[in-house]
Amino acid sequence: MARQRSTGSTFLLPGFNIPVLSLLGLAILAMLFVIVSVIFTSLKKVITSSVINEFRNKLLAAGYKEPLAGYVAAQAAHETGGFISFIYLFNKNAFGMKYAGQRNAAGEKNGYAYYDTIEQCIEDHKAWIIRHIGWVFTLPRLVSLEKYVNLLKQNSYFEDTVENYLNGVEYYYSTIKIG
């Protein structure tokens, strides 16, 4: 058993010359970091859940039906990292759309379309969906989230693997409160 040397009010571990109290301080600091991380993660999930449901309501108002409105809200959350990306916050662009061909875009900033309102961005997304996979609007209940993501990939909407994109969208879809 290691014996501790006393140097006044501080105890040193033999061979390490580290005050015991500083080790205790590091342990407490590490514990506080874990607690703050857990709280922050939980709070972020609650905030994201609130924002994603608000976004879903905007999609419903724009004519999206369930479950497509939920899928697209989860897609937007995934594209924006939980609605905190630079492009979302400053361009009001929830889908990473480029400027070329976007009817409702006010212009281009940072290589992406920017909008005066989120509703304009939603209208451009809706126009893209109608151009590429319009039938999902007429038969939305027959499309699963996995099928929707595969349709996006087949139409070159994203460059990531289907598996990664689907995992991201599924994560956010699980936070939606439907009903």
N, C-alpha and C positions, 0 to 999 in steps of 0.2 A: 504494500500500500504506500502510495506516494505521500510524503509528508510535506506540509506547506510551511514555508518560511514566512515569518512576519516581518514586515518593514514598516513599522509605525501602524497605521490603520489599514494598510493594504497587504493582502496575502499574495505571494508569488508561487506559481507552480514550479517545482524544481526542473531545471533543464530548459525551460521555455521562457522564463523571465517575463511572463505575461501576468498582469494582475488578475486574480480570480474574479474580482468585481467587474472587470471589463468583459470577461467571458459571459458572465451573467447578463451584462448589458447587451451583448451581441445576441444572446438567446432571446431576450425580451424584445429587442428590435426586430429580429427575424419573425417572432410570433406576431408582433404588431403588423408587419408587412403582410403576412398571410391573412390576417383578419381584415385589413383594409382591402386587399385584393378580392377576397370573397364578397365583401360588401359592395365594392365597385362593380364586380361582375354581375351580382344580383340586381343592383340598381340599373346598370346598363340594359339588362334584359327587360326590366320593367318599363324603362323609358322606350326601348325599341319596340316592345309589344304595344305600347300606347300609340307610338307614331305609325307603326305598320297598320294598326286597325284604323287609324284616321286616314291613312293613304288608301286602304281598301274601300273605305266609305266614298272617297273621291272617285275611285274606279267604278263603284256601283252607280254613282250619280252620272258618270260618263257613259253608262250603258253596258258595262261589263256585267255578266251574270256569274253567280256562284256555280261551280267552284273556281272558274277562271279568274274572278276578281281576287280571290285568295292567292292563287298561283302567281299572278302578276304582281301583287303586293309583295309576296315573298321574293320574287325575282328582283324587284326594285330594291328591297332591303339588302339582298345579296350583292347587287351591283354597286350599292353605295356604302357597303360595310356597316349596315345598320343606320342608314340615313345620316352619316357623319362625314362622308367624303367631300373633298374640296369641290368637285364638279357638282355635287348635289346642292351643297350649301350656297355656292356662289353663282352657279349657272341655272339652278332650279331644274337640273337634268337628272332624272332618277334612273335613266337607263343607259347612260354613257353614249348617247346618240351623237354622231358627227353632224356637222351642219348641212352638208350637201343633201338637198332634197327634202329637208324638213320644212313643211308648210307653215307651222306655227312658231318656228324659232325666230327670235328677235335678231339673231346674228350668231357670231362665233367668237368664243373666248377660250383660250388655252387649248385650241384644237377640237373643241366640242361645241355643240349647239347650246345656246343659252336662251332662256325663256323668261318672260315677265312673270308668269305664274306656273305653278305645278300643273294646273289644269291644261295649259297649252302643251306641256310635255306629254301628258297623258293622251291628249288628242293625237299627237304625232306617233306615239307608241301604238295607239289603236289603228291608225292608218297603216303602220308597218305590218301589224298582225293581219289586217284585212287584205293587204296586198300579197302577203306570203302564205298565210294559213287561215284565211278567212272563215273556213268552215267551222273552226272551233267556236265561233260566235253562235252558230246555229245549233250545234250539238254539244254544248259545253259539258254536260253530265257524262258523256261517253269518254271524256279525255281524263286520264290520270295525270298526276303531277309528273311522273316519269315520262309519260307519252308527250306531255307538253314540252318538257326540256329536250327530248329527242327531236321534236318538230323544230324547235329553235335551232338546234345544232344542224339539222338537215338543211336549214335555210341560212346557214352561215351567220347566225346571230352572235355567237361567241366562239372564241378560239380555244378555250380551256377544254379538258376532257369532259365527256358527259358525266362521268362518275364524280369528278370534283364539283362541277357546276350543280349537279343534282343534290349532292350533299349540302352545299351551301344554301340552296333554295329550300331544301327540306328542313334545315335548321330553323330558318326564319318562318317557314310555314307552320312549324309546330308552336310558334308563339302567338298565332292568330286566334282570337276569340270569336268564333262564329256562333251566331244565334242570339 
